[in-house]
Amino acid sequence: MGRPNLRDVIEKHRRSLMAIEGVVGVGAGTTRDDPEEICVLVYVTEALAGLPEELEGYRVQVERTGPFHAQ
């Protein structure tokens, strides 16, 4: 049996990740070292300790960014 669908994994974990202070977004992307490998992207406003390294078989890639604002 393979991994679950990436979008399903993101939706399942979105709330818990967004509840972490400094996390401003969660999405899908590719890893820096292998553009063929899909991953969970976690956008943060500051360096954070304690974020998971993987979720349900997908690596977690942390990206530092500024705050997001809806328009």
C-alpha positions as CSV (number, residue, x, y, z in Angstrom):
1,M,0.0,0.0,0.0
2,G,1.4,3.4,-1.0
3,R,1.3,6.8,0.8
4,P,-1.9,8.7,1.2
5,N,-2.7,11.5,-1.3
6,L,-0.5,14.6,-0.5
7,R,-3.5,17.0,-0.5
8,D,-5.3,14.7,2.0
9,V,-2.2,14.7,4.3
10,I,-2.0,18.5,4.1
11,E,-5.7,19.0,5.0
12,K,-5.5,16.4,7.8
13,H,-2.5,18.3,9.5
14,R,-3.3,21.9,8.4
15,R,-5.0,22.9,11.7
16,S,-2.4,21.5,14.0
17,L,0.5,23.1,12.0
18,M,-1.3,26.5,11.7
19,A,-1.9,26.5,15.5
20,I,1.9,26.7,16.0
21,E,2.9,30.3,16.6
22,G,5.0,31.6,13.6
23,V,3.4,29.2,11.0
24,V,1.6,31.3,8.4
25,G,0.8,28.8,5.7
26,V,0.9,25.2,4.7
27,G,0.9,23.8,1.1
28,A,2.4,21.4,-1.4
29,G,5.7,21.8,-3.2
30,T,8.9,20.1,-4.0
31,T,12.1,19.7,-1.9
32,R,15.1,21.9,-2.5
33,D,17.5,19.1,-3.1
34,D,15.2,17.0,-5.4
35,P,12.7,18.9,-7.5
36,E,11.0,15.6,-8.4
37,E,10.2,14.9,-4.8
38,I,6.8,16.3,-3.6
39,C,6.6,17.5,0.0
40,V,4.6,19.4,2.5
41,L,5.6,23.1,2.6
42,V,5.3,24.9,5.9
43,Y,5.7,28.7,5.7
44,V,7.1,30.4,8.8
45,T,7.9,34.0,9.8
46,E,10.7,32.9,12.0
47,A,13.0,29.9,12.6
48,L,11.0,27.4,14.6
49,A,12.1,24.3,16.5
50,G,9.8,21.3,16.8
51,L,8.2,21.1,13.4
52,P,7.9,17.6,12.1
53,E,10.5,16.4,9.6
54,E,7.9,14.2,7.8
55,L,4.1,13.7,7.7
56,E,2.7,10.3,6.7
57,G,5.7,9.5,4.4
58,Y,6.1,13.0,2.9
59,R,9.1,15.2,3.9
60,V,8.3,18.6,5.4
61,Q,10.1,21.5,3.8
62,V,10.2,24.7,5.9
63,E,10.2,28.1,4.1
64,R,10.8,31.4,5.8
65,T,8.6,34.2,4.6
66,G,6.8,37.3,5.7
67,P,3.2,37.3,6.9
68,F,0.5,36.6,4.4
69,H,-2.3,39.1,3.9
70,A,-5.6,38.3,2.1
71,Q,-6.6,41.0,-0.4
